[in-house]
Amino acid sequence: MPAVFERPEVRAAELAGVGGIFTARSCARFWAMLAQGGALDGVRLLSADRVAGFNHPCGSAEDPDIAAFGGQIPSIDGFWLGGPAAAVAAVRHARAICHPGAGNSTAWADPATRLGAAICHNRMSDAGGEDATLEIADAIRDALGLD
């Protein structure tokens, strides 16, 4: 599958949910902007009200999400919420928003700690076995003194 996403016509297409092409740094800055209420480095990109609305579920966590292959994930406008049912173990607070990427990459914005982060890697991998993203996320929070 990775070779498909290297093709110029695929990169030029608008593919909702799989069309994000960015560096790890730019991805982390996007999520930092969300974690800080829609502004980053003094530039407001989204209204604070709009960003605050991102962590209100649409539907029930018990409802299957067809975008998650029928899994029961609390979701909102293109994001997933944290909490015990979240597919992203790195998110600690239930009102944090997150989104897993292809190959077990992940990113999240936590308004409680104002932390936005992205964990990206160079190879596609499945989530089988030990999930290193939780260890990495905990190391980030520990280094910053966040709970």
Buried (B, 14 or more C-beta within 10 A) or exposed (E): EEEEBEEEEBEEEEEEEEEBEEEBEEBBBBBBBBBBBBBBEEEEEBEEEEBBEBBEBEEEBEEEBEEEEEEBBBBBEEBBBBBEBBBBBBBBBBBBBBBBBEBBBBBBBBBBBEBBBBBBBEEEEEBEEEBEBBEBBBEBBEEEEBE
